[in-house]
Amino acid sequence: MDAAADIEARARAYAAAQVPALAALASADAGVPAGGGRLVVAVSGGADSVALAALLVEAAGVPAAAMLVAHFEHRLRTPAEGARERAVVEAVCERYGLRLVCGAWEAPARGEAAARGARYAFLARTALDAGASLVAVGHTEDDQVETVLLNTTRGAGAYGQAGMAPERAWPHAGDGRRSGLRLLRPLLGLPRESTRAYCAARALTYIDDPSNDDPAFARNRLRAMLAEARVETAEARAGVLKMAGLARGSIALLEGAAANAVAMSDAEDGRAVVLERAALRALPAELSGYAWHRAVERLLGDTCEFGRRHYAAMQAAARARTGCIFPLPRGVVLTVDPHALLLSVGPLDEPAVAADAAQALPFSGVLGAWRVDARPADAASGGAGGRAPGGDGAVLAAPPNAVLRARRPGDRVALAGSGHKKLQDAYVDAKVPFRHRAAAPVLASGREVLWTPLLALPSRADAGGAAYRIRYSRDAAGAPAG
């Protein structure tokens, strides 16, 4: 078996064992890839990405019709260098009959994180525009070793030591993650020397990125050190990869345990991730961090900038006073509700009902975060009665002076079997989150509150006046459902 065939066999075996989505795509018909999507392949023009495109066709058996090559120019070097890289990518596409989509960074900035963010945003847009469900990148075994070692030297815990997964949900914020896009790394089982050898064996041209030799970057310094000690560190290299695999397995088990213990869902029209407060309180400290890690990743797509002290603060928030708000990195806010804790990008503000609002009945419109429709009830409506939660419609009697308005100090409500109580106390007893209270209108006669969308109030036989049916729902333009 020649060198190229050996590399193809190793790439095929690794993809079959570690990248299930790629195996499914290769077994599908060319015109209808598995899941109804296409595969976007990120190709920069370097040896790893050029070999990736070729190996996907030659070794993994992905039909060319199911692949779309995406090339992103960072514009951090000269136009001539960018043109040479694009020419290399165009040559690969022409050889294998692959369609090419190119993009460029409109506002280039220094820094690896900024470049990575711009690149992955382009890949996500390209995939969504093409109806793709998968994106493949050319990270190799060397990249894995470097990532694990760098994370370890920076003091990272299990997540840092786990390195990169061969296949995972889209790890970056934005529409790519919400659409179910997946990131594939089919070459993690191949050392970097194999991609260069494959390009040489198959006469594939590639370009070395000069920034890979810049000692200003910690990864490059580590890469140079490992290259010098390759023979002496063969066993250590295998040990690093084994450690990463064990860490990924441990994380999967611990995250699974945390997921079983703490229910997690989207809320506030997708603006927030909500976790059960009581379950978090009962969860051992060793597991709660994994629940919060999952929540941050679900909200943002990744957990960059979140460290141990932030997870410790989130764990402590489960026992904080209701209504507390904690600022976190990247504009994330943790809000403490009576029964839940919510992570959101920015505070979960809601539009308050105008202080001077005084809408007589009938009325149809938006008040605060609620759309209210109050119309006279016909005789067939069944007469007066208390509202049922859910907004299907409450029929109640309202005196002529009743108005829809904002809550006010001193407002009172009549509760079944317990006489009158301050509206504020009723909200507290019902554990209504504080942010919802000012955003909800009330129907009141003087200080007597007859209706609010936040409480189930009993019917008032002595209210007098005309009967009205009130239908209500959260206003999508004013505030999302909570």
C-alpha positions in Angstrom: 0.0 0.0 0.0 1.5 3.4 -1.0 1.7 6.3 1.4 -1.4 8.1 0.0 -3.5 5.0 0.1 -2.4 4.3 3.7 -3.4 7.9 4.7 -6.8 7.5 3.0 -7.4 4.2 4.9 -6.6 5.8 8.2 -8.8 8.8 7.5 -11.6 6.6 6.4 -11.4 4.4 9.6 -11.3 7.5 11.9 -14.2 9.2 10.2 -16.3 6.0 10.3 -15.6 5.5 14.1 -15.6 9.1 15.3 -17.7 11.2 12.9 -21.1 9.6 12.5 -22.7 12.5 10.6 -20.0 12.3 8.0 -20.5 8.5 7.6 -24.2 9.1 7.1 -23.6 11.7 4.5 -21.2 9.5 2.6 -23.8 6.7 2.5 -26.5 9.0 1.2 -27.5 9.6 -2.4 -25.5 12.5 -3.9 -28.5 14.6 -4.6 -30.2 14.1 -1.3 -27.6 14.0 1.5 -28.5 12.6 4.9 -30.8 15.0 6.9 -31.6 16.9 3.8 -28.5 19.1 4.1 -25.1 19.6 2.5 -21.6 19.6 3.8 -19.6 22.8 3.9 -15.8 22.3 4.0 -13.6 25.1 5.3 -10.5 25.4 3.1 -7.9 28.1 3.7 -5.3 26.9 1.2 -3.0 25.3 3.9 -2.0 21.7 3.7 -4.5 20.5 6.4 -7.6 22.0 4.7 -6.5 21.1 1.2 -6.0 17.5 2.3 -9.4 17.6 4.1 -11.2 18.5 0.9 -9.4 15.8 -1.0 -9.8 13.1 1.6 -13.5 13.7 2.0 -13.9 12.8 -1.7 -11.1 10.2 -2.0 -11.3 8.4 1.4 -14.6 9.3 3.1 -16.6 8.8 -0.1 -18.6 12.1 0.2 -20.2 12.9 -3.1 -18.9 16.1 -4.7 -22.4 17.2 -5.3 -23.0 17.1 -1.5 -20.0 19.3 -0.7 -19.6 23.1 -0.8 -16.1 24.6 -0.2 -16.0 27.8 1.8 -12.9 30.1 1.7 -12.6 33.1 4.0 -10.0 35.8 3.5 -9.0 37.5 6.8 -7.3 40.4 5.0 -4.5 40.5 7.5 -1.8 40.1 4.9 -1.2 41.6 1.5 -3.7 41.3 -1.4 -1.2 39.2 -3.4 -0.9 36.6 -0.6 -4.7 36.5 -0.4 -4.9 36.0 -4.1 -2.4 33.1 -4.0 -4.4 31.3 -1.3 -7.6 31.7 -3.2 -5.9 30.3 -6.4 -4.9 27.2 -4.4 -8.5 26.7 -3.2 -9.9 27.2 -6.7 -7.5 24.6 -8.0 -8.7 22.0 -5.5 -12.3 22.8 -6.3 -11.7 22.5 -10.1 -9.9 19.1 -9.6 -12.8 17.6 -7.6 -15.7 19.4 -9.1 -16.6 21.3 -6.0 -18.6 24.5 -5.7 -16.7 27.4 -4.1 -18.1 30.2 -1.9 -15.7 33.0 -0.9 -16.0 35.6 1.8 -13.8 38.3 3.3 -13.5 40.1 6.7 -15.0 43.5 6.3 -13.4 44.9 9.5 -10.2 43.1 10.1 -8.8 43.2 13.6 -5.7 41.7 15.3 -6.1 38.8 17.6 -6.7 35.1 17.1 -10.1 35.2 18.9 -11.4 38.0 16.6 -10.2 36.2 13.5 -11.7 32.9 14.6 -15.0 34.5 15.4 -15.2 36.2 12.0 -14.3 33.0 10.3 -16.8 30.8 12.0 -19.6 33.4 11.5 -18.9 33.2 7.8 -19.0 29.4 7.8 -22.3 29.4 9.7 -23.8 31.9 7.2 -22.5 30.0 4.3 -24.0 26.7 5.6 -27.4 28.3 6.4 -27.6 29.9 3.0 -26.8 26.6 1.3 -29.3 24.6 3.5 -26.3 22.7 5.0 -26.4 20.9 8.3 -22.7 20.1 8.6 -19.4 22.1 8.5 -16.0 20.3 8.4 -12.7 21.9 9.4 -9.2 20.6 9.1 -7.9 20.3 12.7 -5.4 17.5 13.0 -4.0 15.4 15.8 -1.2 18.0 16.3 -3.8 20.7 16.8 -5.5 18.5 19.4 -2.2 18.0 21.3 -1.4 21.7 21.2 -4.9 22.6 22.4 -4.8 20.2 25.3 -1.4 21.3 26.4 -2.1 25.0 26.0 -5.3 24.6 28.0 -3.5 22.7 30.7 -0.7 25.3 31.1 -3.4 28.0 31.4 -5.0 26.2 34.4 -8.0 24.8 32.5 -10.0 22.1 34.1 -11.6 19.0 32.6 -13.2 21.0 29.7 -9.8 22.4 28.6 -8.1 19.0 29.0 -10.8 17.4 26.8 -9.6 19.3 23.8 -11.6 19.3 20.6 -14.4 16.8 19.9 -14.4 15.0 16.5 -18.1 15.9 16.1 -20.2 18.3 18.1 -23.0 20.9 18.0 -22.0 24.2 16.5 -19.8 25.8 19.2 -20.3 29.4 18.4 -23.2 31.8 19.2 -25.6 32.9 16.5 -28.0 31.3 14.0 -25.7 28.4 13.3 -26.2 27.0 16.8 -30.0 27.6 16.9 -30.4 25.9 13.5 -28.8 22.7 14.7 -25.6 23.0 12.6 -22.9 20.6 13.5 -19.1 20.9 13.4 -17.0 18.0 12.1 -13.2 17.4 12.5 -12.5 14.4 10.4 -8.7 14.7 10.6 -8.2 14.7 14.3 -6.9 11.1 14.0 -4.1 12.2 11.5 -0.9 13.9 12.4 0.0 17.1 10.6 2.8 15.4 8.7 0.2 13.1 7.1 -1.7 16.0 5.5 1.5 17.3 3.9 2.5 13.8 2.8 -0.9 13.3 1.2 -0.7 16.6 -0.6 2.7 15.6 -2.0 1.5 12.1 -3.0 -1.6 13.4 -4.8 0.2 16.5 -6.3 -2.0 18.9 -4.4 -0.6 22.4 -4.0 -0.9 24.3 -0.7 0.5 27.4 0.9 2.0 27.7 4.3 0.6 30.5 6.4 3.6 32.6 7.6 1.7 33.6 10.8 2.1 29.9 11.9 5.8 30.7 12.6 5.2 33.9 14.5 6.6 33.4 18.0 4.3 36.1 19.3 1.6 33.5 19.5 1.7 30.9 22.4 0.5 28.1 20.2 3.3 28.7 17.7 5.9 28.6 20.5 4.5 25.4 21.8 4.4 24.0 18.3 8.0 24.7 17.7 9.0 23.1 21.0 7.0 19.9 20.2 8.5 19.8 16.7 12.1 19.8 18.1 11.2 17.0 20.6 9.0 14.9 18.4 11.0 11.6 18.8 11.6 11.9 22.6 7.9 12.8 23.3 6.1 10.1 21.3 4.8 8.3 24.4 3.9 11.6 26.0 2.0 12.6 22.9 0.0 9.5 23.0 -0.6 10.1 26.7 -2.0 13.6 26.0 -4.4 12.2 23.5 -5.5 9.5 25.9 -6.1 12.1 28.6 -8.2 14.2 26.2 -10.4 11.2 25.4 -10.8 10.3 29.1 -11.7 13.8 29.9 -14.4 13.9 27.2 -15.8 10.7 28.5 -15.9 11.9 32.0 -17.6 15.2 31.0 -20.2 13.3 29.0 -21.1 11.3 32.1 -21.1 14.2 34.5 -23.1 16.4 32.1 -25.6 13.6 31.7 -26.0 13.3 35.5 -26.4 17.1 35.8 -29.0 17.1 32.9 -31.0 14.4 34.7 -31.0 16.3 37.9 -31.7 19.8 36.6 -34.3 20.6 34.0 -33.2 23.2 31.5 -35.2 24.9 28.8 -35.4 28.1 26.7 -37.5 31.0 28.0 -38.3 34.6 27.3 -38.8 33.9 23.5 -35.4 32.3 23.3 -33.6 35.2 25.1 -32.9 33.1 28.2 -32.0 29.7 29.4 -33.9 28.7 32.6 -32.8 26.2 35.2 -34.9 24.8 38.1 -33.8 26.6 41.3 -34.8 23.8 43.8 -32.9 21.2 41.7 -29.8 23.4 41.6 -30.0 23.8 45.4 -30.1 20.0 45.8 -27.4 19.3 43.3 -23.9 18.5 44.8 -21.3 21.2 44.2 -19.3 18.8 42.1 -22.2 18.5 39.6 -23.7 22.0 39.6 -20.8 23.5 37.6 -21.5 21.1 34.8 -25.2 22.2 34.7 -24.1 25.8 34.5 -21.5 25.0 31.8 -24.3 23.4 29.7 -26.5 26.5 30.3 -23.9 29.0 29.2 -23.0 26.9 26.1 -26.7 26.6 25.3 -27.1 30.4 25.5 -23.9 31.6 23.8 -22.7 28.6 21.8 -19.4 28.5 23.7 -18.1 29.3 27.2 -15.2 31.6 26.3 -14.3 34.1 29.1 -16.2 32.1 31.7 -13.9 30.9 34.5 -14.1 29.2 37.9 -15.1 32.3 39.8 -18.0 32.8 37.4 -19.3 29.3 37.8 -18.9 29.7 41.6 -21.0 32.8 41.5 -23.7 31.0 39.5 -23.7 28.2 41.9 -24.1 30.6 44.9 -27.0 32.4 43.1 -29.3 29.4 43.6 -29.5 30.5 47.3 -29.6 34.2 46.6 -32.6 36.4 47.3 -35.4 36.4 44.7 -35.1 39.3 42.4 -31.2 39.4 42.5 -29.4 40.1 39.3 -25.8 39.1 38.7 -23.6 40.5 35.8 -21.4 37.9 34.0 -19.0 38.0 31.1 -20.0 38.9 27.6 -23.1 40.8 28.7 -24.7 37.8 30.3 -27.1 38.4 33.2 -28.2 35.9 35.8 -31.7 36.6 37.2 -33.0 34.9 40.3 -36.7 34.1 40.1 -38.7 32.4 42.8 -38.6 29.0 41.2 -35.9 29.4 38.6 -32.6 31.0 37.6 -32.4 32.5 34.2 -29.3 33.3 32.0 -29.8 35.9 29.4 -27.8 38.2 27.1 -28.7 41.5 28.7 -31.3 42.1 31.4 -34.8 40.6 31.0 -36.4 44.0 31.0 -40.1 44.3 30.2 -42.1 47.4 29.1 -44.0 48.7 32.1 -47.7 49.8 31.9 -47.7 53.6 31.6 -48.2 55.2 35.0 -50.9 57.4 33.7 -52.8 54.7 31.8 -56.5 54.6 32.5 -58.4 52.7 29.8 -62.1 52.4 30.2 -64.0 49.3 28.9 -64.4 48.2 26.2 -60.7 48.2 25.2 -58.4 46.4 22.8 -54.7 47.1 22.6 -51.3 46.7 24.3 -50.7 47.6 27.9 -47.1 47.0 29.1 -46.1 43.5 28.1 -49.7 42.3 27.5 -52.2 42.5 24.7 -55.7 42.8 26.2 -59.1 42.6 24.5 -62.1 43.4 26.8 -65.5 43.4 25.1 -69.1 43.2 26.4 -70.0 39.6 27.0 -73.2 38.4 25.3 -76.0 36.7 27.2 -74.8 33.3 26.0 -71.4 33.7 27.6 -72.5 32.2 30.9 -72.4 35.3 33.1 -69.8 36.4 35.5 -66.9 34.2 36.6 -63.3 34.2 37.6 -60.6 33.8 35.0 -58.9 30.6 34.1 -55.1 30.9 33.6 -54.1 30.7 30.0 -55.9 33.7 28.5 -58.8 31.9 26.8 -61.1 34.5 28.3 -62.4 35.7 31.6 -66.0 36.9 32.0 -66.5 39.2 34.8 -68.7 42.1 36.0 -67.1 45.5 36.0 -68.6 48.6 37.5 -68.8 51.7 35.3 -65.7 53.3 36.9 -63.4 50.3 36.3 -60.3 51.0 34.2 -57.3 49.1 32.9 -54.2 50.7 34.4 -50.8 50.1 36.0 -50.7 48.7 39.5 -50.5 51.3 42.3 -49.4 51.3 45.9 -52.4 50.3 48.1 -54.1 48.2 45.5 -56.0 45.3 47.0 -57.5 42.0 45.8 -60.1 39.7 47.1 -58.9 36.1 47.4 -61.0 33.0 47.7 -61.4 32.1 51.4 -58.9 34.6 52.7 -60.5 38.0 52.4 -58.6 41.0 51.1 -54.9 41.3 50.6 -52.5 43.8 49.2 -51.8 43.1 45.5 -48.1 43.2 46.2 -48.5 40.6 48.9 -50.6 38.4 46.6 -47.9 38.6 43.9 -45.2 37.6 46.5 -47.3 34.7 47.8 -47.9 33.5 44.2 -44.1 33.8 43.6 -44.6 36.1 40.6 -41.2 37.3 39.3 -40.7 40.9 40.1 -39.9 41.9 36.5 -43.4 40.7 35.5 -45.4 42.8 38.0 -45.0 46.4 36.5 -45.5 45.0 33.0 -48.9 43.6 33.8 -52.1 45.7 33.7 -54.8 45.4 36.2 -58.6 46.1 35.9 -59.5 48.1 39.0 -62.4 50.0 40.5 -60.7 52.5 42.8 -58.2 50.5 44.8 -60.0 47.2 44.3 -58.3 45.0 41.6 -60.9 42.9 39.8 -58.5 41.2 37.3 -54.8 40.8 36.5 -53.3 38.3 34.0 -50.8 37.2 36.8 -53.3 35.9 39.3 -56.4 33.7 39.3 -59.0 35.9 41.2 -62.4 34.7 42.3 -65.6 36.1 40.7 -67.2 39.0 42.6 -71.0 38.7 42.8 -71.2 42.2 44.3 -69.2 44.0 41.7 -72.2 45.1 39.7 -72.0 46.8 36.3 -71.8 45.2 32.9 -70.3 41.8 32.0 -67.1 41.8 30.0 -65.1 39.0 28.4 -61.4 39.7 28.7 -58.9 37.9 26.5 -55.2 38.4 27.0 -51.8 37.2 25.8 -48.2 38.3 26.1 -47.4 40.9 23.4 -44.8 39.6 21.1 -43.6 43.1 20.2 -43.5 44.3 23.8 -42.0 41.4 25.6 -41.5 37.7 25.0 -43.4 35.0 26.8 -41.9 34.0 30.2 
